[in-house]
Amino acid sequence: MPPGKVPQNMAEHVAEDTLQVKPDHDKTQSGGGKTIFFGISSSYVQDWDAAAAFREIYQNWRDAILARFSLSRLDFQPVYEDRGDCVAVVVPDPTRQDRQGRALGFIKYNKHDGCVTISNSCVEIGLNVLELGYSSKRLDSNAAGCHGEGLKLAALVMVRSGLNVDLFASRNHWRFGLLRSHFYCEIKPSEDNGSAGRDPAEDMFRLSPMADRDVTLEIRAPSESKKNALSLDDFHGWLAITCDIRGLTHPSDILETDAGDLILDPKFYGRIYLNGMHLPCSGSELQQYRFAYNFLHGKVNRDRQILVDRDEEANMVRRIWEAAIRKHRVAFLPIYVNLLRNFPKALDIESAAHFLESPTKHLIWKYLLDEAGDDKFYYNENSSAEVSSL
């Protein structure tokens, strides 16, 4: 249904423009369908575009795969593939050594009509996901998202951008739309397409989801609107929000540690990520990161642009460097000393004197002494208190 088209017999049931905690179940339709109106103005999160909306969808897709299949973050390794009439991001089944022929989920771009399909295998969702603030992953440390608004706001922004958004889940077809300035979701039963006896992992690899078994979201321009059709470049721009995707957005040089990831690929320098999701507002005109980092924990602002606690951010960077030095001291200790010596304003070492653990300070001190050899060694007199404790 086009964004502005009114659902049958629903115009008189539109609520006022107020933000509600729960959706209004306004009208049960014939055939078991219903239309749910939200008290969300169409101008809500006005500064979000389609790429920002896709970020929310990708987070939900990723987090659902991790939870459904009990994967660690390192087991989640989506791969970019060009299959001729489409390109796809496929998550291989990590239990298979060859990782061929089986997948846990996929994202597909159809080159012919510009439709983007996002599918999770063997999951169901209920109407509670339409409640503002609802989230099933608040206590999940592997989850990239936690605000509990992702699906709703992503659908709103996509529809506001002139795109159709259809969700197939739990034997229902959910269609999101706008009636004047009011956001709604129309839900109707979908046909059972016969998933019984089929192998879900093989279906995912073939990019063939089943509405009675899987959760699948489709985003496309209305058939009558060519100007809003999604291009392959648009799709690639959406995927740039993550560093997860092998063969497209994954760094060529990265050290993964239990504290987070140190990204050594120069193309990524200056960026920070949270569970693989890019946070675009890191740093400032005066201070930047020399390297790039993927954090495993942290609280972001509501626009998902930046971590809200600078001390926490500095401490996480410190922990990543200390983990790197413990794993490969010969390689990474000289790099870190170079940061301390030659880039004192870099965010990579912000508050390092405060957060560095004593064993790391001893390693740095010993490295400097060994480097100096028989030559005289100078240090900042303001550091004398720290030096005396080493």
C-alpha positions as CSV (number, residue, x, y, z in Angstrom):
1,M,0.0,0.0,0.0
2,P,1.5,3.4,-0.9
3,P,2.4,5.5,2.2
4,G,-0.5,7.9,1.8
5,K,-3.3,5.5,1.0
6,V,-6.0,5.1,3.7
7,P,-6.7,1.6,5.0
8,Q,-10.2,0.5,4.4
9,N,-12.7,2.1,6.8
10,M,-9.9,3.5,9.0
11,A,-9.8,7.3,8.4
12,E,-12.3,8.0,11.2
13,H,-10.2,6.0,13.7
14,V,-7.0,8.2,13.6
15,A,-5.8,9.2,17.1
16,E,-4.4,12.6,18.1
17,D,-0.7,13.3,17.6
18,T,0.5,12.3,21.0
19,L,3.4,9.9,21.9
20,Q,1.9,6.8,23.4
21,V,3.7,4.1,25.3
22,K,1.6,1.4,23.7
23,P,0.0,1.3,20.3
24,D,-3.7,1.7,19.8
25,H,-5.4,-1.5,18.6
26,D,-8.0,0.6,16.8
27,K,-9.8,-1.6,14.4
28,T,-10.2,-5.3,13.9
29,Q,-10.9,-6.0,10.2
30,S,-12.7,-8.8,8.5
31,G,-10.6,-11.9,7.9
32,G,-8.8,-11.5,11.2
33,G,-6.7,-8.5,10.2
34,K,-6.2,-5.3,12.2
35,T,-4.8,-1.9,11.9
36,I,-2.7,-0.4,14.7
37,F,-2.2,3.4,14.9
38,F,0.8,4.8,16.8
39,G,0.7,8.2,18.5
40,I,3.9,9.1,16.6
41,S,4.0,12.2,14.4
42,S,5.5,11.7,11.0
43,S,8.1,14.3,11.8
44,Y,9.5,12.2,14.7
45,V,13.3,11.7,14.5
46,Q,13.3,14.2,11.7
47,D,17.0,14.2,11.1
48,W,17.1,10.4,10.4
49,D,17.3,9.3,6.7
50,A,16.9,5.9,5.1
51,A,20.5,5.0,5.9
52,A,19.9,5.7,9.6
53,A,16.8,3.6,9.5
54,F,18.6,0.7,7.9
55,R,21.1,0.9,10.8
56,E,18.3,0.0,13.2
57,I,17.1,-2.8,11.0
58,Y,20.6,-4.3,10.6
59,Q,21.1,-4.2,14.4
60,N,17.9,-6.1,14.9
61,W,18.9,-8.6,12.2
62,R,22.3,-9.1,13.7
63,D,21.1,-9.4,17.3
64,A,18.4,-11.8,16.4
65,I,20.8,-14.2,14.7
66,L,23.2,-14.0,17.7
67,A,20.4,-14.8,20.1
68,R,18.6,-17.4,18.1
69,F,21.7,-19.5,17.4
70,S,23.6,-18.7,20.6
71,L,26.6,-17.3,18.7
72,S,29.5,-15.5,20.1
73,R,30.3,-12.2,18.3
74,L,33.3,-13.8,16.6
75,D,31.1,-16.5,15.1
76,F,29.0,-13.8,13.3
77,Q,30.8,-13.4,10.0
78,P,28.5,-12.2,7.2
79,V,29.9,-12.5,3.7
80,Y,29.1,-10.3,0.7
81,E,28.3,-12.2,-2.5
82,D,27.3,-11.2,-6.0
83,R,24.9,-13.7,-7.4
84,G,24.2,-12.2,-10.8
85,D,20.6,-10.9,-10.5
86,C,21.2,-9.9,-6.9
87,V,23.8,-9.2,-4.3
88,A,23.5,-10.6,-0.9
89,V,25.0,-10.5,2.6
90,V,24.8,-14.1,3.9
91,V,25.7,-15.4,7.4
92,P,27.3,-18.8,7.1
93,D,26.5,-21.5,9.6
94,P,29.6,-21.6,11.8
95,T,29.0,-25.2,12.8
96,R,29.9,-26.3,9.2
97,Q,33.7,-26.4,8.5
98,D,33.3,-25.5,4.8
99,R,30.6,-22.9,5.6
100,Q,29.0,-23.8,2.2
101,G,25.3,-24.3,1.4
102,R,23.9,-23.3,4.8
103,A,23.2,-19.9,6.3
104,L,21.5,-18.4,9.4
105,G,20.1,-15.3,7.7
106,F,20.6,-13.0,4.8
107,I,20.2,-9.5,3.4
108,K,19.5,-9.3,-0.4
109,Y,19.4,-6.5,-3.0
110,N,17.5,-7.3,-6.2
111,K,19.2,-5.6,-9.1
112,H,16.0,-5.7,-11.2
113,D,13.6,-3.9,-9.0
114,G,15.8,-2.5,-6.1
115,C,14.0,-4.4,-3.4
116,V,16.0,-5.0,-0.2
117,T,15.0,-8.1,1.7
118,I,16.2,-8.8,5.2
119,S,15.5,-12.3,6.7
120,N,16.1,-14.1,10.0
121,S,15.6,-17.8,10.2
122,C,13.3,-19.7,12.6
123,V,12.1,-16.8,14.7
124,E,8.7,-15.3,15.5
125,I,7.6,-11.8,16.7
126,G,4.5,-10.6,18.4
127,L,2.6,-7.3,18.6
128,N,4.7,-6.3,21.7
129,V,7.5,-5.3,19.3
130,L,5.3,-2.4,18.2
131,E,5.3,-0.9,21.7
132,L,7.5,2.1,22.1
133,G,10.4,1.3,24.5
134,Y,9.9,-2.5,24.2
135,S,13.2,-4.4,23.8
136,S,14.0,-8.1,24.3
137,K,17.8,-7.4,24.5
138,R,18.4,-4.9,27.2
139,L,20.5,-7.3,29.3
140,D,22.3,-8.9,26.3
141,S,25.9,-7.7,26.2
142,N,26.3,-8.9,22.6
143,A,23.4,-6.8,21.3
144,A,24.2,-3.7,19.3
145,G,20.9,-2.0,20.0
146,C,19.0,-1.5,23.3
147,H,16.7,1.5,23.0
148,G,13.7,-0.7,22.0
149,E,12.5,1.6,19.2
150,G,14.5,0.3,16.3
151,L,11.8,-1.5,14.2
152,K,9.1,1.2,14.7
153,L,11.3,4.2,14.0
154,A,13.1,2.5,11.0
155,A,9.7,1.7,9.4
156,L,8.5,5.3,10.0
157,V,11.6,6.8,8.4
158,M,11.5,4.4,5.5
159,V,7.9,5.1,4.8
160,R,8.5,8.9,5.2
161,S,11.2,8.6,2.6
162,G,8.7,7.3,0.1
163,L,9.5,3.6,0.5
164,N,7.1,0.6,1.1
165,V,7.9,-1.5,4.2
166,D,6.4,-5.0,4.5
167,L,7.1,-7.5,7.2
168,F,6.3,-11.2,7.0
169,A,6.4,-13.0,10.3
170,S,4.4,-15.4,12.5
171,R,2.1,-16.2,9.6
172,N,1.1,-12.5,9.2
173,H,1.8,-9.8,6.7
174,W,2.6,-6.4,8.4
175,R,2.4,-3.3,6.2
176,F,3.5,0.1,7.5
177,G,2.2,3.3,6.2
178,L,1.3,7.0,6.8
179,L,-2.2,8.4,6.9
180,R,-1.7,12.2,6.6
181,S,0.7,12.7,9.6
182,H,-0.3,9.5,11.4
183,F,1.9,6.3,11.4
184,Y,0.2,2.9,11.4
185,C,0.7,-0.8,10.8
186,E,-1.9,-2.9,9.0
187,I,-1.6,-6.6,9.9
188,K,-3.3,-9.4,7.9
189,P,-2.9,-13.2,7.9
190,S,-0.5,-14.5,5.3
191,E,-0.7,-17.8,3.5
192,D,1.2,-20.7,4.8
193,N,3.9,-21.3,2.2
194,G,4.8,-24.8,3.4
195,S,8.0,-24.7,5.4
196,A,7.3,-28.1,6.9
197,G,10.0,-30.6,6.1
198,R,12.3,-28.0,4.6
199,D,15.8,-27.3,5.9
200,P,15.9,-23.6,7.2
201,A,19.7,-23.2,6.8
202,E,19.5,-24.4,3.1
203,D,16.6,-22.0,2.5
204,M,18.5,-19.1,4.0
205,F,21.5,-19.9,1.8
206,R,19.2,-20.0,-1.3
207,L,17.7,-16.6,-0.2
208,S,14.3,-18.3,0.1
209,P,12.5,-17.4,3.3
210,M,9.2,-18.9,4.5
211,A,6.6,-16.6,6.0
212,D,5.3,-19.3,8.4
213,R,8.7,-19.9,9.8
214,D,11.0,-16.9,9.3
215,V,10.9,-13.1,9.9
216,T,11.4,-11.2,6.6
217,L,11.4,-7.5,6.0
218,E,11.0,-6.1,2.4
219,I,11.8,-2.4,1.6
220,R,11.1,-1.1,-1.9
221,A,10.0,1.9,-3.8
222,P,6.3,1.9,-4.9
223,S,5.8,0.4,-8.3
224,E,4.6,3.7,-9.7
225,S,7.6,5.7,-8.3
226,K,10.8,5.2,-10.3
227,K,12.5,8.2,-8.8
228,N,12.6,6.6,-5.3
229,A,13.9,3.2,-6.6
230,L,16.9,2.1,-4.5
231,S,20.1,1.8,-6.5
232,L,23.0,-0.6,-5.8
233,D,25.0,2.5,-4.6
234,D,22.2,3.3,-2.1
235,F,22.4,-0.3,-0.8
236,H,26.2,-0.2,-0.5
237,G,25.9,3.1,1.4
238,W,23.5,1.5,3.8
239,L,25.9,-1.4,4.5
240,A,28.7,1.1,5.3
241,I,27.2,1.5,8.8
242,T,28.9,-1.8,9.9
243,C,32.4,-3.2,9.8
244,D,31.1,-6.8,9.9
245,I,30.7,-7.7,6.3
246,R,33.5,-9.8,4.8
247,G,34.3,-8.9,1.2
248,L,32.8,-5.4,1.6
249,T,33.1,-3.4,4.8
250,H,35.4,-5.6,7.0
251,P,38.9,-4.2,7.8
252,S,41.8,-5.9,6.0
253,D,43.9,-5.7,9.3
254,I,42.2,-6.1,12.6
255,L,43.2,-7.5,16.0
256,E,40.3,-9.0,17.9
257,T,40.6,-9.2,21.7
258,D,38.3,-10.0,24.6
259,A,38.3,-6.2,25.4
260,G,37.3,-5.1,21.8
261,D,39.0,-4.8,18.4
262,L,42.0,-2.7,17.4
263,I,41.5,-1.8,13.7
264,L,44.8,-1.3,11.9
265,D,43.5,-0.8,8.3
266,P,44.4,2.8,7.4
267,K,41.0,3.2,5.5
268,F,39.3,3.0,8.9
269,Y,41.5,5.3,10.9
270,G,39.6,7.8,13.1
271,R,36.5,5.7,13.3
272,I,34.9,4.0,16.3
273,Y,32.3,1.2,16.3
274,L,30.1,-0.4,18.9
275,N,29.5,-4.1,18.3
276,G,30.3,-3.5,14.6
277,M,28.1,-0.5,14.2
278,H,29.7,2.8,13.2
279,L,29.4,5.8,15.6
280,P,29.9,8.7,13.2
281,C,30.4,11.5,15.8
282,S,33.7,10.3,17.4
283,G,36.3,12.9,18.0
284,S,36.3,16.6,17.2
285,E,38.2,19.1,15.0
286,L,40.9,19.3,17.7
287,Q,41.2,15.7,18.7
288,Q,40.9,12.6,16.6
289,Y,41.8,8.9,16.9
290,R,45.0,7.7,15.1
291,F,43.6,4.2,14.9
292,A,40.1,2.7,14.8
293,Y,38.3,0.7,17.5
294,N,35.3,-1.6,17.8
295,F,34.0,-1.5,21.4
296,L,32.0,-4.4,22.9
297,H,30.1,-2.3,25.5
298,G,28.9,1.3,25.8
299,K,25.8,3.4,26.0
300,V,25.0,5.6,22.9
301,N,22.9,8.7,22.7
302,R,19.4,8.3,21.3
303,D,20.5,9.3,17.8
304,R,23.1,6.4,17.9
305,Q,25.9,8.9,17.0
306,I,28.3,8.9,19.9
307,L,29.0,7.2,23.2
308,V,27.7,9.3,26.1
309,D,30.5,8.7,28.6
310,R,33.9,10.0,27.5
311,D,35.7,8.4,30.5
312,E,34.2,5.1,29.7
313,E,35.3,5.5,26.1
314,A,38.9,6.3,27.0
315,N,39.0,3.4,29.4
316,M,37.8,1.0,26.7
317,V,40.5,2.2,24.4
318,R,43.0,1.6,27.1
319,R,41.7,-1.9,27.7
320,I,42.0,-2.7,24.0
321,W,45.6,-1.6,23.8
322,E,46.5,-3.5,27.0
323,A,44.9,-6.6,25.6
324,A,46.8,-6.1,22.3
325,I,50.1,-5.7,24.2
326,R,49.5,-8.8,26.2
327,K,48.8,-10.8,23.1
328,H,51.6,-9.4,20.9
329,R,54.0,-7.3,23.0
330,V,56.8,-7.1,20.5
331,A,54.4,-5.8,17.8
332,F,52.1,-3.5,19.8
333,L,54.2,-2.0,22.7
334,P,56.4,0.1,20.3
335,I,53.2,1.4,18.5
336,Y,51.7,2.4,21.8
337,V,54.9,4.1,23.0
338,N,55.0,6.0,19.8
339,L,51.5,7.3,20.4
340,L,52.5,8.4,23.9
341,R,55.6,10.1,22.6
342,N,54.6,11.7,19.4
343,F,50.8,12.1,19.5
344,P,50.0,13.4,23.0
345,K,46.7,14.9,21.9
346,A,45.4,11.8,20.2
347,L,42.2,10.4,21.6
348,D,43.8,6.9,21.6
349,I,45.8,7.9,24.7
350,E,43.4,10.3,26.4
351,S,43.6,9.8,30.2
352,A,46.1,7.0,29.7
353,A,48.1,8.1,32.7
354,H,45.0,7.7,34.8
355,F,43.6,4.4,33.3
356,L,46.7,2.4,32.5
357,E,47.3,-0.5,34.8
358,S,50.6,-0.8,36.7
359,P,52.0,-3.8,34.7
360,T,51.5,-1.8,31.5
361,K,53.3,1.2,32.9
362,H,56.2,-1.0,34.0
363,L,56.4,-2.5,30.4
364,I,56.5,1.0,28.9
365,W,59.1,2.2,31.4
366,K,61.3,-0.9,30.7
367,Y,60.9,-0.4,27.0
368,L,62.1,3.2,27.2
369,L,65.1,2.2,29.4
370,D,66.1,-0.5,27.0
371,E,65.7,1.8,24.1
372,A,67.9,4.4,25.7
373,G,70.7,1.9,26.5
374,D,73.7,3.8,28.0
375,D,72.4,7.2,26.9
376,K,70.8,9.5,29.4
377,F,67.0,9.2,29.8
378,Y,64.8,12.1,30.3
379,Y,61.2,12.2,31.6
380,N,58.7,14.9,32.4
381,E,59.3,16.2,35.9
382,N,55.5,16.3,36.4
383,S,55.6,12.5,36.2
384,S,58.1,12.2,39.1
385,A,55.5,10.9,41.5
386,E,54.5,8.2,39.1
387,V,58.1,7.3,38.3
388,S,59.0,6.9,42.0
389,S,56.3,4.3,42.3
390,L,57.5,2.2,39.4
